[in-house]
Amino acid sequence: MGDDVSVEESPVGPVIRPAEDTELVILYLHGNQDGPEPALDLARRLALLTGATVVCPRYRSAFPAALIDAHSGYSYCQAAGPVVVLGEGIGAALATAMLVQLRDSEATSPRCAVLLSALLDLTLETKSLLFNASTDPAFDIIALRQRVTAYARNTPLTDSRLSPLYANLHGLPPIQLLAAGTDPLLDDSLAFATRAARSRVTVDLQVWPENTSFRAEAVQAMADFIRAKHPAMRAGAPA
C-alpha cells in the first residue's frame, strides 16, 4: 500500500495506520463475505484523509457470532482511543445493531457512525431492490438473498438485531448515511434516515445521482463528517 500507511495484523484483523496519526480509531465493519482484504484500499484512503487508525475486523458470517465479533472489534478499538464506527453493506446492519446494544447496555458509544450503501432491512422487500438492481452489473439479488438466509439462520429477518431499521433508534450517536440514487439498497438509507431523524438522532444523508460519482466522492464525504464530529482532528489531521 506504500509508505504513507502501514498495515499490520491485530488479534481482531488488519490495522491501517497513517504515518501521522491522531488518537482517533475507526472500526470499519466491511460487507465482504470472505474477509476484510477487499476493504483495505478504502480503509487506507480514509486513514490518510482523517489521520485515524482504521481497524478492519474479521467477523464470522452468521448471526449472532458476527455481532459478538463486532463487539470484540469495538472493545479493541476503545483501548486505543475514541472510536468512530463505519459499516458498509451488510456490515452496516452489523454496525447499527451494535450501536443499539451499546446504548441499551449504557456502554460508551462511538463519537459517530457512518453507513455506506447500507443494508439495514434484511427482509429485502424494498422497491429500490427491484428498480435499481439492473443498474449495477455486480449486484446479484439471488446471491444476496442466499447470503441473508445463511446469515440469519433461524432468526426472523424482522428481528432488530438483524434488521436495525426496525430497532428503537433513540439515543444513538450522530449518523451519516451515504448512497447512490441508483443503489439497489437506496431505500434502506432513506427509510433509516427518516426514522432516525424522528427519534431525534443527528442524521447526515447524502445521495449521489449515480454510482460512479458516489464511489469517487464518498470517502471525502466520510472524512469531512468524521472530522466535524471529532474537534481534535480539525486542526491536526492531514487534508
C-alpha positions as CSV (number, residue, x, y, z in Angstrom):
1,M,0.0,0.0,0.0
2,G,3.0,2.3,0.0
3,D,5.0,4.2,2.6
4,D,2.1,6.5,3.5
5,V,0.4,3.9,5.7
6,S,1.5,0.8,7.5
7,V,-0.7,-2.4,7.6
8,E,-0.3,-4.8,10.4
9,E,-2.3,-7.8,11.8
10,S,-4.0,-7.5,15.1
11,P,-6.0,-10.0,17.2
12,V,-9.2,-8.8,15.5
13,G,-8.0,-8.2,12.0
14,P,-5.9,-5.8,9.8
15,V,-5.0,-2.4,11.2
16,I,-4.1,0.5,8.9
17,R,-2.0,3.3,10.5
18,P,-1.2,6.5,8.7
19,A,2.3,7.9,9.1
20,E,0.9,10.9,11.0
21,D,-1.9,9.6,13.1
22,T,-4.3,11.1,15.6
23,E,-5.8,9.3,18.6
24,L,-9.0,8.5,16.8
25,V,-9.7,4.9,15.7
26,I,-12.2,3.9,13.0
27,L,-13.8,0.5,13.3
28,Y,-14.6,-0.5,9.7
29,L,-17.2,-3.3,9.5
30,H,-16.9,-4.2,5.9
31,G,-19.5,-6.0,3.9
32,N,-17.3,-8.7,2.4
33,Q,-18.2,-12.3,3.0
34,D,-14.7,-13.6,2.5
35,G,-12.9,-11.2,4.8
36,P,-11.7,-7.6,5.1
37,E,-8.9,-7.7,2.5
38,P,-11.1,-6.1,-0.4
39,A,-11.9,-3.2,2.0
40,L,-8.3,-2.3,2.7
41,D,-8.0,0.2,-0.1
42,L,-10.9,2.3,1.2
43,A,-9.5,1.9,4.7
44,R,-6.2,3.3,3.5
45,R,-7.7,6.3,1.8
46,L,-9.8,7.1,4.9
47,A,-6.8,6.8,7.2
48,L,-4.9,9.3,5.0
49,L,-7.8,11.8,4.9
50,T,-8.6,11.6,8.6
51,G,-5.3,10.7,10.2
52,A,-7.1,8.0,12.1
53,T,-6.1,4.4,12.6
54,V,-8.6,2.1,10.8
55,V,-9.3,-1.4,12.2
56,C,-10.9,-3.9,9.8
57,P,-12.0,-6.8,11.9
58,R,-12.8,-10.3,10.7
59,Y,-16.2,-11.5,11.8
60,R,-18.0,-14.8,11.4
61,S,-20.6,-15.0,8.6
62,A,-23.6,-16.0,10.8
63,F,-25.7,-14.4,13.5
64,P,-25.2,-14.0,16.4
65,A,-21.5,-14.8,16.1
66,A,-21.0,-11.8,13.8
67,L,-22.4,-9.4,16.3
68,I,-20.2,-10.9,19.1
69,D,-17.2,-10.4,16.8
70,A,-18.2,-6.8,16.1
71,H,-18.3,-6.0,19.8
72,S,-14.8,-7.6,20.2
73,G,-13.5,-5.3,17.5
74,Y,-15.1,-2.3,19.2
75,S,-13.5,-3.2,22.5
76,Y,-10.1,-3.5,20.8
77,C,-10.6,0.0,19.3
78,Q,-11.7,1.5,22.6
79,A,-8.5,0.5,24.2
80,A,-6.6,2.7,21.7
81,G,-8.7,5.9,21.7
82,P,-12.1,7.4,20.9
83,V,-13.9,5.4,18.2
84,V,-15.9,6.1,15.0
85,V,-17.9,3.2,13.5
86,L,-18.1,2.7,9.8
87,G,-20.4,0.0,8.3
88,E,-20.7,-1.0,4.6
89,G,-23.4,-3.2,3.0
90,I,-24.4,-5.9,5.5
91,G,-21.6,-4.6,7.7
92,A,-23.8,-1.5,8.2
93,A,-26.6,-3.7,9.7
94,L,-24.0,-5.2,12.0
95,A,-22.6,-1.8,12.9
96,T,-26.1,-0.4,13.7
97,A,-27.2,-3.4,15.7
98,M,-24.1,-2.9,17.7
99,L,-24.8,0.8,18.3
100,V,-28.3,-0.2,19.7
101,Q,-26.8,-2.8,22.0
102,L,-24.2,-0.3,23.3
103,R,-26.9,2.2,24.0
104,D,-29.0,-0.4,25.8
105,S,-26.1,-1.6,27.9
106,E,-25.1,2.0,28.7
107,A,-21.7,1.4,27.4
108,T,-19.6,4.2,25.9
109,S,-20.9,4.9,22.4
110,P,-18.7,5.9,19.4
111,R,-18.3,9.5,18.5
112,C,-20.4,9.0,15.4
113,A,-21.2,6.3,12.8
114,V,-21.0,6.2,9.0
115,L,-23.2,3.8,7.0
116,L,-22.1,3.3,3.4
117,S,-24.5,1.7,0.9
118,A,-26.2,0.3,3.9
119,L,-28.2,-2.9,4.1
120,L,-30.5,-2.3,7.1
121,D,-33.6,-4.3,6.3
122,L,-32.8,-7.9,5.7
123,T,-36.3,-8.8,4.5
124,L,-35.1,-7.4,1.2
125,E,-38.6,-6.1,0.2
126,T,-37.8,-2.5,-0.7
127,K,-38.7,-1.1,-4.1
128,S,-35.2,0.1,-4.9
129,L,-34.1,-3.5,-4.9
130,L,-36.5,-4.1,-7.8
131,F,-36.0,-0.9,-9.6
132,N,-32.2,-0.4,-9.3
133,A,-30.9,-4.0,-9.4
134,S,-30.4,-3.8,-13.1
135,T,-28.3,-0.7,-13.0
136,D,-25.4,-2.4,-11.2
137,P,-23.9,-5.4,-13.1
138,A,-22.1,-6.5,-9.9
139,F,-25.3,-6.7,-7.9
140,D,-26.8,-10.2,-7.6
141,I,-30.1,-10.2,-5.7
142,I,-30.2,-14.1,-5.7
143,A,-26.8,-14.3,-4.1
144,L,-27.8,-11.6,-1.6
145,R,-30.9,-13.5,-0.6
146,Q,-28.9,-16.7,-0.1
147,R,-26.3,-14.8,2.0
148,V,-29.0,-13.2,4.2
149,T,-30.7,-16.6,4.7
150,A,-27.4,-18.2,5.7
151,Y,-26.5,-15.2,8.0
152,A,-29.8,-15.1,9.8
153,R,-30.2,-18.9,10.2
154,N,-33.5,-19.3,12.1
155,T,-33.8,-15.8,13.4
156,P,-36.8,-13.8,11.9
157,L,-35.5,-11.3,9.4
158,T,-37.5,-8.5,11.1
159,D,-35.6,-9.1,14.4
160,S,-33.9,-5.7,15.0
161,R,-30.6,-7.4,15.8
162,L,-30.6,-8.4,12.1
163,S,-32.6,-5.5,10.6
164,P,-31.8,-2.4,12.6
165,L,-34.3,-0.5,10.6
166,Y,-36.9,-1.9,13.0
167,A,-35.0,-1.0,16.1
168,N,-35.6,1.8,18.6
169,L,-33.2,4.4,17.4
170,H,-33.5,6.9,20.2
171,G,-30.2,7.9,21.8
172,L,-27.9,6.8,19.0
173,P,-24.8,8.9,18.2
174,P,-24.8,11.1,15.0
175,I,-25.1,9.0,11.9
176,Q,-24.1,9.7,8.3
177,L,-25.7,7.7,5.5
178,L,-24.2,7.7,2.0
179,A,-25.7,6.1,-1.1
180,A,-26.2,6.5,-4.8
181,G,-29.6,7.1,-6.4
182,T,-29.1,4.0,-8.5
183,D,-28.1,1.9,-5.5
184,P,-30.4,-1.2,-5.0
185,L,-30.1,-0.6,-1.3
186,L,-31.1,3.1,-1.5
187,D,-34.4,2.7,0.2
188,D,-32.7,1.3,3.3
189,S,-30.8,4.5,3.8
190,L,-33.8,6.7,3.1
191,A,-36.1,4.8,5.5
192,F,-33.5,4.7,8.2
193,A,-32.7,8.4,7.9
194,T,-36.4,9.2,8.3
195,R,-36.8,7.0,11.4
196,A,-33.6,8.2,13.0
197,A,-34.5,11.9,12.5
198,R,-37.9,11.3,14.1
199,S,-36.0,9.7,17.0
200,R,-34.0,13.0,17.3
201,V,-30.8,11.4,16.1
202,T,-28.5,13.7,14.2
203,V,-28.5,12.5,10.6
204,D,-26.5,13.4,7.6
205,L,-28.0,11.8,4.5
206,Q,-26.2,12.2,1.2
207,V,-27.3,10.7,-2.1
208,W,-25.3,10.9,-5.3
209,P,-27.2,10.7,-8.7
210,E,-25.2,7.6,-9.8
211,N,-22.7,5.1,-8.6
212,T,-19.6,6.5,-10.4
213,S,-19.6,9.9,-8.6
214,F,-20.7,8.2,-5.4
215,R,-17.7,5.9,-5.3
216,A,-15.3,8.8,-6.3
217,E,-16.6,11.2,-3.6
218,A,-17.9,9.2,-0.7
219,V,-14.6,8.8,1.1
220,Q,-14.1,12.5,1.2
221,A,-17.6,13.0,2.5
222,M,-17.0,10.4,5.2
223,A,-13.7,12.1,6.2
224,D,-15.4,15.6,6.4
225,F,-18.2,14.2,8.6
226,I,-15.8,12.4,10.9
227,R,-13.6,15.5,11.3
228,A,-16.6,17.6,12.1
229,K,-17.7,15.3,14.9
230,H,-14.2,15.0,16.4
231,P,-13.0,18.5,17.2
232,A,-9.4,17.4,17.9
233,M,-9.0,16.4,14.3
234,R,-10.0,19.7,12.7
235,A,-6.6,21.4,13.0
236,G,-4.4,18.3,13.3
237,A,-5.4,15.8,10.7
238,P,-4.0,15.9,7.2
239,A,-6.2,17.3,4.5
